[in-house]
């Protein structure tokens, strides 16, 4: 089976008291196993909304999102939670690390939700953090880490359960140019090494050269570029 995900006729509207906002209009695309896709578009174009729908964080107005022959629109809430934890790795613009936990503990959290084996979770989290160059920061709290280090921890957290698909929403948006480039290279290196599929969205065209396929989202429509 070559196809990991297929989005068909995806529509997302937001209804207000005065109007209906058409955010996504009949979106269609697919991603293969191991494929890396970049979606660019201006701020407010609906890129984050699209990722949230694919990741099961939001519900579509209509259309289908088929992940490994399973339409996630038909899943109950507990099934969606299980899907997100086991099948999807999320990386956001803000790292969303818990300040009261160390880097190691932050990375462990998704693993413990899936398998409450603390010893094994610590081993896996430690291994990933070491591989991405944070061996000396494992026991540091977020307040003791730089912006680039925090985002690296967030990347490690996304990979802890070995998900089939990584969804990255402006993962370098809060970083300076040097750290942004370093984090991007790390993200693509890991997805290639571990054979993960990746959908990354950004308003920056610098990412285009890293992805295998590029789309642009504008006026609710997704076009291959």
TORROGU-713374 format. One line per field, with one value per atom (N, C-alpha, C): residue in three letters; atom name; x, y, z; residue number from 1. Coordinates in steps of 0.1 Angstrom, whole numbers, plus 2048, in hexadecimal, padded with zeros to 3 digits. Example, Ala and Ser with C-alpha at 12.3 -4.5 7.8 and 13.67 -1.06 7.14 Angstrom:
2
rest <- ALA, ALA, ALA, SER, SER, SER
atom <- N, CA, C, N, CA, C
X <- 884, 87B, 884, 880, 889, 881
Y <- 7C7, 7D3, 7DF, 7EA, 7F5, 800
Z <- 84E, 84E, 84E, 847, 847, 84F
nr <- 1, 1, 1, 2, 2, 2
END
This chain:
225
rest <- UNK, UNK, UNK, UNK, UNK, UNK, UNK, UNK, UNK, UNK, UNK, UNK, UNK, UNK, UNK, UNK, UNK, UNK, UNK, UNK, UNK, UNK, UNK, UNK, UNK, UNK, UNK, UNK, UNK, UNK, UNK, UNK, UNK, UNK, UNK, UNK, UNK, UNK, UNK, UNK, UNK, UNK, UNK, UNK, UNK, UNK, UNK, UNK, UNK, UNK, UNK, UNK, UNK, UNK, UNK, UNK, UNK, UNK, UNK, UNK, UNK, UNK, UNK, UNK, UNK, UNK, UNK, UNK, UNK, UNK, UNK, UNK, UNK, UNK, UNK, UNK, UNK, UNK, UNK, UNK, UNK, UNK, UNK, UNK, UNK, UNK, UNK, UNK, UNK, UNK, UNK, UNK, UNK, UNK, UNK, UNK, UNK, UNK, UNK, UNK, UNK, UNK, UNK, UNK, UNK, UNK, UNK, UNK, UNK, UNK, UNK, UNK, UNK, UNK, UNK, UNK, UNK, UNK, UNK, UNK, UNK, UNK, UNK, UNK, UNK, UNK, UNK, UNK, UNK, UNK, UNK, UNK, UNK, UNK, UNK, UNK, UNK, UNK, UNK, UNK, UNK, UNK, UNK, UNK, UNK, UNK, UNK, UNK, UNK, UNK, UNK, UNK, UNK, UNK, UNK, UNK, UNK, UNK, UNK, UNK, UNK, UNK, UNK, UNK, UNK, UNK, UNK, UNK, UNK, UNK, UNK, UNK, UNK, UNK, UNK, UNK, UNK, UNK, UNK, UNK, UNK, UNK, UNK, UNK, UNK, UNK, UNK, UNK, UNK, UNK, UNK, UNK, UNK, UNK, UNK, UNK, UNK, UNK, UNK, UNK, UNK, UNK, UNK, UNK, UNK, UNK, UNK, UNK, UNK, UNK, UNK, UNK, UNK, UNK, UNK, UNK, UNK, UNK, UNK, UNK, UNK, UNK, UNK, UNK, UNK, UNK, UNK, UNK, UNK, UNK, UNK, UNK, UNK, UNK, UNK, UNK, UNK, UNK, UNK, UNK, UNK, UNK, UNK, UNK, UNK, UNK, UNK, UNK, UNK, UNK, UNK, UNK, UNK, UNK, UNK, UNK, UNK, UNK, UNK, UNK, UNK, UNK, UNK, UNK, UNK, UNK, UNK, UNK, UNK, UNK, UNK, UNK, UNK, UNK, UNK, UNK, UNK, UNK, UNK, UNK, UNK, UNK, UNK, UNK, UNK, UNK, UNK, UNK, UNK, UNK, UNK, UNK, UNK, UNK, UNK, UNK, UNK, UNK, UNK, UNK, UNK, UNK, UNK, UNK, UNK, UNK, UNK, UNK, UNK, UNK, UNK, UNK, UNK, UNK, UNK, UNK, UNK, UNK, UNK, UNK, UNK, UNK, UNK, UNK, UNK, UNK, UNK, UNK, UNK, UNK, UNK, UNK, UNK, UNK, UNK, UNK, UNK, UNK, UNK, UNK, UNK, UNK, UNK, UNK, UNK, UNK, UNK, UNK, UNK, UNK, UNK, UNK, UNK, UNK, UNK, UNK, UNK, UNK, UNK, UNK, UNK, UNK, UNK, UNK, UNK, UNK, UNK, UNK, UNK, UNK, UNK, UNK, UNK, UNK, UNK, UNK, UNK, UNK, UNK, UNK, UNK, UNK, UNK, UNK, UNK, UNK, UNK, UNK, UNK, UNK, UNK, UNK, UNK, UNK, UNK, UNK, UNK, UNK, UNK, UNK, UNK, UNK, UNK, UNK, UNK, UNK, UNK, UNK, UNK, UNK, UNK, UNK, UNK, UNK, UNK, UNK, UNK, UNK, UNK, UNK, UNK, UNK, UNK, UNK, UNK, UNK, UNK, UNK, UNK, UNK, UNK, UNK, UNK, UNK, UNK, UNK, UNK, UNK, UNK, UNK, UNK, UNK, UNK, UNK, UNK, UNK, UNK, UNK, UNK, UNK, UNK, UNK, UNK, UNK, UNK, UNK, UNK, UNK, UNK, UNK, UNK, UNK, UNK, UNK, UNK, UNK, UNK, UNK, UNK, UNK, UNK, UNK, UNK, UNK, UNK, UNK, UNK, UNK, UNK, UNK, UNK, UNK, UNK, UNK, UNK, UNK, UNK, UNK, UNK, UNK, UNK, UNK, UNK, UNK, UNK, UNK, UNK, UNK, UNK, UNK, UNK, UNK, UNK, UNK, UNK, UNK, UNK, UNK, UNK, UNK, UNK, UNK, UNK, UNK, UNK, UNK, UNK, UNK, UNK, UNK, UNK, UNK, UNK, UNK, UNK, UNK, UNK, UNK, UNK, UNK, UNK, UNK, UNK, UNK, UNK, UNK, UNK, UNK, UNK, UNK, UNK, UNK, UNK, UNK, UNK, UNK, UNK, UNK, UNK, UNK, UNK, UNK, UNK, UNK, UNK, UNK, UNK, UNK, UNK, UNK, UNK, UNK, UNK, UNK, UNK, UNK, UNK, UNK, UNK, UNK, UNK, UNK, UNK, UNK, UNK, UNK, UNK, UNK, UNK, UNK, UNK, UNK, UNK, UNK, UNK, UNK, UNK, UNK, UNK, UNK, UNK, UNK, UNK, UNK, UNK, UNK, UNK, UNK, UNK, UNK, UNK, UNK, UNK, UNK, UNK, UNK, UNK, UNK, UNK, UNK, UNK, UNK, UNK, UNK, UNK, UNK, UNK, UNK, UNK, UNK, UNK, UNK, UNK, UNK, UNK, UNK, UNK, UNK, UNK, UNK, UNK, UNK, UNK, UNK, UNK, UNK, UNK, UNK, UNK, UNK, UNK, UNK, UNK, UNK, UNK, UNK, UNK, UNK, UNK, UNK, UNK, UNK, UNK, UNK, UNK, UNK, UNK, UNK, UNK, UNK, UNK, UNK, UNK, UNK, UNK, UNK, UNK, UNK, UNK, UNK, UNK, UNK, UNK, UNK, UNK
atom <- N, CA, C, N, CA, C, N, CA, C, N, CA, C, N, CA, C, N, CA, C, N, CA, C, N, CA, C, N, CA, C, N, CA, C, N, CA, C, N, CA, C, N, CA, C, N, CA, C, N, CA, C, N, CA, C, N, CA, C, N, CA, C, N, CA, C, N, CA, C, N, CA, C, N, CA, C, N, CA, C, N, CA, C, N, CA, C, N, CA, C, N, CA, C, N, CA, C, N, CA, C, N, CA, C, N, CA, C, N, CA, C, N, CA, C, N, CA, C, N, CA, C, N, CA, C, N, CA, C, N, CA, C, N, CA, C, N, CA, C, N, CA, C, N, CA, C, N, CA, C, N, CA, C, N, CA, C, N, CA, C, N, CA, C, N, CA, C, N, CA, C, N, CA, C, N, CA, C, N, CA, C, N, CA, C, N, CA, C, N, CA, C, N, CA, C, N, CA, C, N, CA, C, N, CA, C, N, CA, C, N, CA, C, N, CA, C, N, CA, C, N, CA, C, N, CA, C, N, CA, C, N, CA, C, N, CA, C, N, CA, C, N, CA, C, N, CA, C, N, CA, C, N, CA, C, N, CA, C, N, CA, C, N, CA, C, N, CA, C, N, CA, C, N, CA, C, N, CA, C, N, CA, C, N, CA, C, N, CA, C, N, CA, C, N, CA, C, N, CA, C, N, CA, C, N, CA, C, N, CA, C, N, CA, C, N, CA, C, N, CA, C, N, CA, C, N, CA, C, N, CA, C, N, CA, C, N, CA, C, N, CA, C, N, CA, C, N, CA, C, N, CA, C, N, CA, C, N, CA, C, N, CA, C, N, CA, C, N, CA, C, N, CA, C, N, CA, C, N, CA, C, N, CA, C, N, CA, C, N, CA, C, N, CA, C, N, CA, C, N, CA, C, N, CA, C, N, CA, C, N, CA, C, N, CA, C, N, CA, C, N, CA, C, N, CA, C, N, CA, C, N, CA, C, N, CA, C, N, CA, C, N, CA, C, N, CA, C, N, CA, C, N, CA, C, N, CA, C, N, CA, C, N, CA, C, N, CA, C, N, CA, C, N, CA, C, N, CA, C, N, CA, C, N, CA, C, N, CA, C, N, CA, C, N, CA, C, N, CA, C, N, CA, C, N, CA, C, N, CA, C, N, CA, C, N, CA, C, N, CA, C, N, CA, C, N, CA, C, N, CA, C, N, CA, C, N, CA, C, N, CA, C, N, CA, C, N, CA, C, N, CA, C, N, CA, C, N, CA, C, N, CA, C, N, CA, C, N, CA, C, N, CA, C, N, CA, C, N, CA, C, N, CA, C, N, CA, C, N, CA, C, N, CA, C, N, CA, C, N, CA, C, N, CA, C, N, CA, C, N, CA, C, N, CA, C, N, CA, C, N, CA, C, N, CA, C, N, CA, C, N, CA, C, N, CA, C, N, CA, C, N, CA, C, N, CA, C, N, CA, C, N, CA, C, N, CA, C, N, CA, C, N, CA, C, N, CA, C, N, CA, C, N, CA, C, N, CA, C, N, CA, C, N, CA, C, N, CA, C, N, CA, C, N, CA, C, N, CA, C, N, CA, C, N, CA, C, N, CA, C, N, CA, C, N, CA, C, N, CA, C, N, CA, C, N, CA, C, N, CA, C, N, CA, C, N, CA, C, N, CA, C, N, CA, C, N, CA, C, N, CA, C, N, CA, C, N, CA, C, N, CA, C, N, CA, C, N, CA, C, N, CA, C, N, CA, C, N, CA, C, N, CA, C, N, CA, C
X <- 809, 800, 809, 808, 811, 80C, 7FF, 7F8, 7F6, 7FB, 7F9, 7ED, 7EB, 7E0, 7DA, 7CD, 7C6, 7BB, 7BB, 7B2, 7A9, 79C, 792, 787, 786, 77B, 779, 784, 784, 77F, 775, 76F, 76F, 773, 771, 76C, 760, 75A, 758, 759, 756, 74A, 740, 734, 733, 732, 730, 722, 71F, 711, 70E, 719, 716, 71A, 722, 727, 72C, 72E, 735, 743, 74D, 75B, 75F, 763, 767, 776, 77B, 789, 790, 78B, 790, 786, 789, 77F, 783, 77D, 780, 78E, 795, 7A3, 7A5, 7AE, 7B1, 7C0, 7C6, 7D4, 7D7, 7E2, 7E6, 7F5, 7F9, 807, 80A, 816, 81A, 823, 825, 82E, 83C, 842, 850, 850, 845, 845, 845, 84C, 84D, 845, 83B, 833, 834, 835, 835, 829, 822, 817, 819, 81A, 81D, 810, 810, 804, 805, 7FE, 7FF, 7F9, 7FC, 7F6, 7E7, 7DF, 7D1, 7CB, 7D3, 7CE, 7C7, 7C9, 7C3, 7CC, 7D9, 7E3, 7E2, 7E1, 7E0, 7D3, 7C8, 7BB, 7BC, 7C3, 7C5, 7CC, 7D7, 7DF, 7D6, 7CF, 7C6, 7BC, 7B7, 7AD, 7B3, 7BF, 7C6, 7CA, 7CE, 7D2, 7C7, 7BA, 7AF, 7AD, 7B2, 7B0, 7A4, 79E, 792, 78A, 77D, 774, 772, 772, 76F, 760, 75D, 74F, 74A, 752, 74F, 75C, 75C, 767, 76D, 777, 77D, 78C, 791, 79F, 7A2, 7A8, 7AA, 7B9, 7BB, 7C8, 7C9, 7D2, 7D3, 7C5, 7BD, 7B0, 7A6, 7A9, 79F, 79C, 78E, 789, 789, 791, 792, 785, 77D, 771, 767, 769, 75F, 763, 76F, 774, 76D, 76B, 765, 771, 76E, 778, 783, 780, 78B, 793, 78D, 795, 79D, 799, 7A1, 7AD, 7AB, 7B6, 7C1, 7BC, 7C6, 7CD, 7C5, 7CB, 7D6, 7D3, 7DC, 7E9, 7E7, 7F3, 7FC, 7F6, 7FE, 802, 7FA, 7FC, 802, 800, 804, 80E, 818, 821, 81F, 81C, 819, 825, 828, 832, 82C, 82B, 825, 82F, 82B, 833, 838, 82F, 832, 835, 840, 844, 83A, 832, 829, 82F, 83B, 841, 83B, 83A, 835, 841, 83F, 84A, 84F, 846, 849, 850, 852, 858, 865, 86F, 87B, 87A, 884, 884, 880, 887, 884, 876, 870, 862, 859, 85B, 852, 852, 85D, 85E, 856, 857, 851, 842, 83C, 82D, 825, 827, 81E, 820, 82D, 82F, 828, 828, 821, 812, 80D, 7FE, 7FB, 805, 803, 807, 812, 817, 81E, 817, 81C, 827, 832, 83E, 849, 84B, 853, 862, 866, 874, 877, 86E, 870, 86E, 864, 862, 86E, 875, 881, 88C, 88D, 898, 895, 889, 886, 888, 883, 884, 893, 89A, 8A9, 8B0, 8AD, 8B3, 8B0, 8A4, 8A0, 8A7, 8A7, 8AD, 8BC, 8C2, 8D1, 8D3, 8CB, 8CD, 8CC, 8C4, 8C2, 8CB, 8D4, 8DF, 8DB, 8D2, 8CE, 8D1, 8DB, 8DF, 8E2, 8E8, 8EC, 8E0, 8D5, 8C9, 8BD, 8BF, 8B4, 8AD, 8B5, 8AE, 8AC, 8AD, 8AA, 89B, 896, 889, 888, 87C, 87A, 880, 87F, 884, 894, 89A, 8A8, 8AD, 8A4, 8A7, 8A6, 8AE, 8AC, 8A0, 89C, 890, 892, 89E, 8A1, 8A1, 8A6, 8A6, 898, 890, 882, 87B, 87D, 877, 87C, 889, 88F, 888, 886, 87F, 870, 86A, 85C, 85D, 867, 869, 86B, 873, 876, 868, 860, 853, 84A, 84B, 842, 846, 853, 857, 857, 854, 856, 84E, 842, 839, 83B, 845, 848, 83B, 835, 829, 82B, 821, 822, 823, 81D, 81D, 820, 829, 82D, 826, 81F, 818, 820, 826, 82E, 828, 823, 81C, 825, 82B, 835, 83F, 846, 84E, 85A, 85E, 869, 864, 857, 852, 857, 85B, 85F, 86E, 876, 884, 88B, 898, 8A0, 8A4, 8AA, 8AD, 8B7, 8C1, 8CB, 8C4, 8BD, 8B6, 8AB, 8A4, 89A, 89F, 8AB, 8B1, 8B5, 8BB, 8C0, 8B4, 8A9, 89D, 897, 896, 891, 899, 8A6, 8AF, 8AD, 8AC, 8AA, 89D, 893, 886, 885, 88B, 88B, 895, 8A0, 8AA, 8A3, 89C, 896, 88B, 882, 878, 87D, 888, 88F, 895, 89C, 8A3, 899, 88E, 884, 878, 879, 86F, 861, 860, 853, 84E, 841, 83B, 83A, 83B, 83B, 832, 829, 823, 827, 82D, 832, 82B, 826, 820, 828, 828, 830, 82C, 82F, 82D, 83A, 845, 852, 855, 859, 85D, 86A, 872, 87F, 87E, 872, 870, 86E, 86A, 866, 871, 87E, 889, 88B, 886, 888, 87E, 872, 867, 867, 861, 860, 855, 84A, 83F, 83A, 836, 832, 825, 81D, 80F, 80F, 805, 802, 7F3, 7F0, 7E2, 7DF, 7D4, 7D0, 7C1, 7BA, 7AC, 7A4, 7A9, 7A3, 7A6, 7AE, 7B1, 7C0, 7C3, 7D0, 7D5, 7E0, 7E6, 7F4, 7F7, 804, 80D, 819, 822, 830
Y <- 7F4, 800, 80C, 814, 81F, 82C, 82D, 83A, 83A, 844, 845, 84D, 858, 861, 866, 867, 86E, 877, 883, 88D, 890, 88E, 88F, 898, 8A2, 8AC, 8B2, 8B6, 8BB, 8CA, 8CC, 8DA, 8DD, 8EA, 8EF, 8FD, 8FE, 90B, 90F, 91C, 921, 92A, 928, 92F, 939, 946, 951, 956, 960, 965, 96D, 972, 97A, 974, 969, 963, 955, 94E, 941, 943, 940, 941, 934, 934, 928, 927, 91F, 91F, 915, 909, 8FF, 8FB, 8FB, 8F8, 8EC, 8E1, 8D5, 8D1, 8CF, 8CC, 8BD, 8BB, 8AD, 8AB, 8A1, 89E, 891, 88B, 87E, 87F, 877, 876, 867, 864, 856, 853, 847, 843, 849, 84F, 855, 862, 867, 873, 87F, 88A, 897, 8A2, 8A8, 8B2, 8BF, 8CA, 8D7, 8DF, 8E6, 8EE, 8FC, 905, 913, 91B, 927, 930, 93B, 946, 951, 94E, 956, 955, 956, 94D, 94E, 947, 940, 939, 92C, 927, 91A, 90F, 911, 907, 8FF, 906, 900, 8F8, 8FE, 8F7, 8EA, 8EA, 8DD, 8D3, 8D7, 8CD, 8C8, 8D1, 8CD, 8C3, 8C4, 8BB, 8AD, 8AD, 8A1, 89A, 8A1, 89C, 898, 89A, 897, 8A0, 8AD, 8B7, 8BF, 8BE, 8C6, 8BD, 8C1, 8B9, 8C1, 8BA, 8C0, 8C3, 8CD, 8CF, 8C4, 8C0, 8B4, 8AF, 8A4, 89E, 892, 88C, 880, 882, 87D, 87C, 86D, 866, 858, 855, 850, 84C, 83D, 837, 829, 822, 827, 821, 823, 82C, 82F, 83E, 841, 84E, 854, 85D, 862, 86A, 86E, 875, 86C, 85F, 856, 851, 856, 851, 858, 850, 856, 85E, 866, 86E, 866, 85B, 853, 84C, 849, 843, 84E, 85A, 865, 868, 867, 869, 85F, 852, 847, 849, 84E, 850, 85B, 866, 871, 86D, 865, 861, 857, 84E, 843, 845, 84D, 84E, 85C, 866, 874, 87A, 880, 888, 897, 89F, 8AD, 8B6, 8BF, 8CA, 8D7, 8E0, 8ED, 8F8, 904, 910, 912, 911, 912, 904, 902, 8F5, 8EE, 8F5, 8F0, 8E6, 8E8, 8E0, 8E4, 8DA, 8DC, 8E1, 8ED, 8F4, 8EC, 8E5, 8DE, 8D0, 8CC, 8C0, 8C2, 8B9, 8BA, 8B7, 8B8, 8B5, 8A6, 89E, 88F, 88C, 892, 88F, 894, 8A0, 8A5, 89B, 896, 88D, 880, 87C, 86F, 86F, 87B, 87B, 874, 876, 86E, 85F, 85B, 84D, 847, 84E, 849, 848, 850, 850, 843, 83E, 832, 825, 826, 81A, 81F, 81D, 823, 81A, 81A, 813, 81E, 824, 82F, 82D, 821, 81E, 81E, 817, 817, 824, 82C, 83A, 842, 841, 849, 845, 838, 834, 839, 838, 83D, 84C, 854, 862, 866, 860, 863, 860, 855, 852, 85C, 861, 86A, 878, 87C, 889, 889, 87D, 87C, 87D, 876, 876, 884, 88D, 89A, 8A4, 8A0, 8A9, 8AF, 8AA, 8B0, 8A7, 89E, 895, 89D, 8A8, 8B0, 8B9, 8B9, 8C1, 8B8, 8AB, 8A2, 8A6, 8AA, 8AD, 8BC, 8C4, 8D2, 8D5, 8DF, 8E3, 8ED, 8EF, 8F8, 906, 90B, 918, 919, 90D, 90C, 909, 909, 905, 912, 912, 91C, 919, 923, 921, 915, 914, 909, 8FC, 8FB, 8EF, 8EB, 8F4, 8F1, 8EA, 8F0, 8EA, 8DD, 8DA, 8CD, 8C3, 8C7, 8BE, 8BB, 8C5, 8C3, 8BA, 8BA, 8B1, 8A2, 8A1, 894, 88E, 897, 893, 88D, 894, 890, 882, 87E, 871, 866, 868, 85E, 852, 853, 847, 842, 846, 842, 843, 84E, 850, 84F, 84B, 84A, 858, 862, 86F, 87A, 883, 88F, 89B, 8A3, 8AF, 8BB, 8C3, 8CE, 8DC, 8E3, 8F0, 8FC, 901, 90D, 90A, 8FF, 8FA, 904, 90D, 916, 924, 926, 934, 93D, 938, 940, 940, 93B, 93A, 943, 947, 94F, 947, 94D, 946, 93A, 93C, 931, 925, 928, 91D, 916, 91F, 91A, 910, 913, 90A, 8FD, 8FE, 8F2, 8E9, 8EF, 8E7, 8E0, 8E8, 8E2, 8D6, 8D8, 8CD, 8C1, 8C3, 8B8, 8B1, 8B8, 8B2, 8AA, 8AF, 8A7, 89B, 89D, 892, 886, 88A, 87F, 878, 87F, 879, 870, 874, 86C, 85F, 861, 856, 84C, 850, 848, 844, 848, 845, 849, 855, 85B, 864, 865, 86F, 87C, 887, 895, 89E, 8A5, 8B1, 8BD, 8C7, 8D3, 8DF, 8E8, 8F4, 900, 90A, 916, 921, 92D, 939, 93C, 935, 937, 92E, 933, 92B, 924, 927, 920, 911, 90D, 8FF, 8F7, 8FD, 8F7, 8ED, 8F1, 8E9, 8DC, 8DB, 8D0, 8C5, 8C8, 8BF, 8B8, 8AC, 8A5, 8AA, 8B0, 8B5, 8C1, 8CC, 8D8, 8DD, 8E2, 8E7, 8F6, 8FD, 90B, 90C, 911, 913, 921, 924, 932, 932, 93B, 93C, 92F, 927, 91B, 90F, 911, 907, 903, 8F6, 8F1, 8ED, 8F3, 8F1, 8EC, 8E2, 8DD, 8E7, 8E9, 8F3, 8ED
Z <- 800, 800, 800, 7F5, 7F3, 7FA, 7FA, 7FF, 80E, 814, 823, 826, 81F, 822, 815, 815, 80A, 80F, 80A, 80E, 801, 803, 7F8, 7FA, 7F2, 7F3, 800, 807, 814, 814, 81C, 81E, 82C, 82F, 83D, 83D, 843, 844, 853, 856, 863, 862, 869, 869, 874, 871, 87B, 87A, 882, 882, 875, 86F, 863, 856, 856, 84A, 84C, 841, 841, 83A, 842, 83D, 836, 82A, 823, 823, 82D, 82F, 826, 824, 81B, 811, 804, 7FA, 7F1, 7F4, 7EC, 7EA, 7F5, 7F5, 7F2, 7E9, 7E5, 7E3, 7EB, 7E9, 7F0, 7ED, 7F4, 7F7, 801, 805, 806, 800, 801, 80D, 810, 81B, 818, 822, 821, 819, 814, 80C, 815, 810, 817, 80F, 815, 80E, 815, 80E, 813, 80E, 817, 813, 817, 80E, 810, 80F, 814, 813, 81D, 81A, 823, 830, 83A, 847, 846, 84C, 84B, 83F, 837, 82B, 82E, 83B, 83E, 840, 840, 841, 84E, 859, 866, 867, 861, 862, 85A, 84F, 847, 850, 856, 85E, 86A, 870, 87B, 877, 86B, 866, 864, 85D, 85A, 867, 871, 87E, 888, 883, 88C, 897, 896, 8A1, 89E, 892, 88E, 885, 883, 87A, 86D, 862, 855, 854, 84B, 848, 83F, 835, 82D, 827, 820, 81A, 823, 81E, 824, 827, 832, 834, 837, 82E, 82F, 832, 83E, 843, 844, 83B, 83B, 83A, 830, 82E, 839, 842, 84D, 84C, 84B, 84A, 858, 85C, 869, 86D, 863, 866, 86D, 86C, 872, 880, 885, 891, 89D, 8A8, 8B4, 8BB, 8C5, 8CB, 8D2, 8D8, 8DE, 8D3, 8C8, 8BD, 8B6, 8B6, 8B1, 8B9, 8C6, 8D0, 8CE, 8CC, 8C9, 8BC, 8B2, 8A5, 8A5, 8AC, 8AD, 8B4, 8BF, 8C7, 8C0, 8B8, 8B2, 8A4, 89C, 88E, 88A, 892, 88E, 898, 893, 89B, 898, 8A2, 8A0, 8A4, 89B, 89F, 89B, 8A5, 8A3, 8A3, 8A0, 8A0, 8AE, 8B8, 8C6, 8CB, 8D3, 8D6, 8E0, 8E7, 8F1, 8FA, 8FF, 909, 917, 920, 92D, 936, 93B, 942, 94F, 955, 961, 95F, 952, 94F, 947, 949, 942, 933, 92C, 91D, 91C, 924, 923, 926, 931, 935, 92A, 924, 91A, 90E, 90A, 8FF, 902, 90F, 913, 913, 914, 917, 90D, 900, 8F6, 8F7, 8FA, 8FC, 907, 913, 91F, 91D, 914, 911, 909, 903, 8FA, 902, 909, 910, 91D, 929, 935, 93B, 933, 937, 939, 945, 947, 943, 946, 943, 934, 92D, 91F, 918, 91E, 919, 91B, 926, 929, 91F, 91D, 914, 906, 901, 8F3, 8F2, 8FC, 8FC, 8FD, 905, 906, 8F9, 8F3, 8E6, 8DB, 8DA, 8D0, 8D3, 8E0, 8E3, 8E1, 8E3, 8E1, 8D2, 8CA, 8BB, 8B5, 8BB, 8B5, 8BC, 8C4, 8C9, 8D6, 8DE, 8EB, 8F7, 8F6, 900, 90D, 90C, 918, 91D, 916, 91A, 91F, 920, 923, 930, 93A, 947, 949, 93E, 93F, 93E, 944, 943, 937, 931, 926, 928, 934, 937, 936, 936, 935, 927, 91E, 910, 907, 8FC, 8F2, 8E9, 8E1, 8D8, 8CF, 8C9, 8C0, 8C7, 8D4, 8DB, 8DF, 8E3, 8E6, 8DA, 8CE, 8C2, 8BF, 8C2, 8C0, 8C9, 8D5, 8DF, 8DA, 8D4, 8CF, 8C3, 8BB, 8B0, 8B6, 8C0, 8C6, 8CB, 8D2, 8D7, 8CC, 8C0, 8B5, 8B0, 8B1, 8AC, 8B6, 8C2, 8CD, 8CA, 8C4, 8C2, 8B4, 8AD, 89F, 896, 895, 88E, 87F, 877, 869, 862, 868, 861, 86B, 867, 86F, 869, 871, 86D, 874, 86C, 871, 86D, 877, 874, 877, 86D, 86F, 87A, 879, 884, 887, 87E, 880, 881, 882, 882, 88D, 898, 8A3, 8A5, 89B, 89C, 893, 897, 88E, 882, 878, 86C, 86E, 876, 878, 87F, 88A, 890, 888, 880, 877, 86D, 867, 85D, 864, 870, 877, 87A, 87F, 883, 877, 86C, 85F, 85A, 85A, 856, 85F, 86C, 875, 872, 870, 86E, 862, 857, 84A, 84B, 852, 854, 85B, 866, 86E, 866, 85F, 858, 84D, 847, 83C, 843, 84E, 855, 85A, 860, 866, 85D, 850, 846, 849, 84F, 852, 846, 845, 83C, 843, 83C, 842, 83A, 841, 83B, 843, 83D, 844, 83E, 845, 840, 844, 83B, 83E, 835, 839, 830, 829, 82D, 827, 81B, 810, 804, 806, 810, 812, 814, 819, 81B, 80E, 804, 7F8, 7F2, 7F4, 7EE, 7F6, 802, 80B, 808, 804, 803, 7F5, 7F4, 7E8, 7DF, 7E5, 7DE, 7E5, 7DD, 7E3, 7DE, 7E8, 7E5, 7EA, 7E4, 7E9, 7EC, 7F8, 7FC, 7FB, 7F3, 7F0, 7ED, 7F4, 7F2, 7F4, 7FD, 800, 7F7, 7ED, 7E3, 7E5, 7E3, 7E4, 7D6, 7D2, 7C5, 7C5, 7BD, 7BC, 7B5, 7BA, 7B4, 7B0
nr <- 1, 1, 1, 2, 2, 2, 3, 3, 3, 4, 4, 4, 5, 5, 5, 6, 6, 6, 7, 7, 7, 8, 8, 8, 9, 9, 9, 10, 10, 10, 11, 11, 11, 12, 12, 12, 13, 13, 13, 14, 14, 14, 15, 15, 15, 16, 16, 16, 17, 17, 17, 18, 18, 18, 19, 19, 19, 20, 20, 20, 21, 21, 21, 22, 22, 22, 23, 23, 23, 24, 24, 24, 25, 25, 25, 26, 26, 26, 27, 27, 27, 28, 28, 28, 29, 29, 29, 30, 30, 30, 31, 31, 31, 32, 32, 32, 33, 33, 33, 34, 34, 34, 35, 35, 35, 36, 36, 36, 37, 37, 37, 38, 38, 38, 39, 39, 39, 40, 40, 40, 41, 41, 41, 42, 42, 42, 43, 43, 43, 44, 44, 44, 45, 45, 45, 46, 46, 46, 47, 47, 47, 48, 48, 48, 49, 49, 49, 50, 50, 50, 51, 51, 51, 52, 52, 52, 53, 53, 53, 54, 54, 54, 55, 55, 55, 56, 56, 56, 57, 57, 57, 58, 58, 58, 59, 59, 59, 60, 60, 60, 61, 61, 61, 62, 62, 62, 63, 63, 63, 64, 64, 64, 65, 65, 65, 66, 66, 66, 67, 67, 67, 68, 68, 68, 69, 69, 69, 70, 70, 70, 71, 71, 71, 72, 72, 72, 73, 73, 73, 74, 74, 74, 75, 75, 75, 76, 76, 76, 77, 77, 77, 78, 78, 78, 79, 79, 79, 80, 80, 80, 81, 81, 81, 82, 82, 82, 83, 83, 83, 84, 84, 84, 85, 85, 85, 86, 86, 86, 87, 87, 87, 88, 88, 88, 89, 89, 89, 90, 90, 90, 91, 91, 91, 92, 92, 92, 93, 93, 93, 94, 94, 94, 95, 95, 95, 96, 96, 96, 97, 97, 97, 98, 98, 98, 99, 99, 99, 100, 100, 100, 101, 101, 101, 102, 102, 102, 103, 103, 103, 104, 104, 104, 105, 105, 105, 106, 106, 106, 107, 107, 107, 108, 108, 108, 109, 109, 109, 110, 110, 110, 111, 111, 111, 112, 112, 112, 113, 113, 113, 114, 114, 114, 115, 115, 115, 116, 116, 116, 117, 117, 117, 118, 118, 118, 119, 119, 119, 120, 120, 120, 121, 121, 121, 122, 122, 122, 123, 123, 123, 124, 124, 124, 125, 125, 125, 126, 126, 126, 127, 127, 127, 128, 128, 128, 129, 129, 129, 130, 130, 130, 131, 131, 131, 132, 132, 132, 133, 133, 133, 134, 134, 134, 135, 135, 135, 136, 136, 136, 137, 137, 137, 138, 138, 138, 139, 139, 139, 140, 140, 140, 141, 141, 141, 142, 142, 142, 143, 143, 143, 144, 144, 144, 145, 145, 145, 146, 146, 146, 147, 147, 147, 148, 148, 148, 149, 149, 149, 150, 150, 150, 151, 151, 151, 152, 152, 152, 153, 153, 153, 154, 154, 154, 155, 155, 155, 156, 156, 156, 157, 157, 157, 158, 158, 158, 159, 159, 159, 160, 160, 160, 161, 161, 161, 162, 162, 162, 163, 163, 163, 164, 164, 164, 165, 165, 165, 166, 166, 166, 167, 167, 167, 168, 168, 168, 169, 169, 169, 170, 170, 170, 171, 171, 171, 172, 172, 172, 173, 173, 173, 174, 174, 174, 175, 175, 175, 176, 176, 176, 177, 177, 177, 178, 178, 178, 179, 179, 179, 180, 180, 180, 181, 181, 181, 182, 182, 182, 183, 183, 183, 184, 184, 184, 185, 185, 185, 186, 186, 186, 187, 187, 187, 188, 188, 188, 189, 189, 189, 190, 190, 190, 191, 191, 191, 192, 192, 192, 193, 193, 193, 194, 194, 194, 195, 195, 195, 196, 196, 196, 197, 197, 197, 198, 198, 198, 199, 199, 199, 200, 200, 200, 201, 201, 201, 202, 202, 202, 203, 203, 203, 204, 204, 204, 205, 205, 205, 206, 206, 206, 207, 207, 207, 208, 208, 208, 209, 209, 209, 210, 210, 210, 211, 211, 211, 212, 212, 212, 213, 213, 213, 214, 214, 214, 215, 215, 215, 216, 216, 216, 217, 217, 217, 218, 218, 218, 219, 219, 219, 220, 220, 220, 221, 221, 221, 222, 222, 222, 223, 223, 223, 224, 224, 224, 225, 225, 225
END
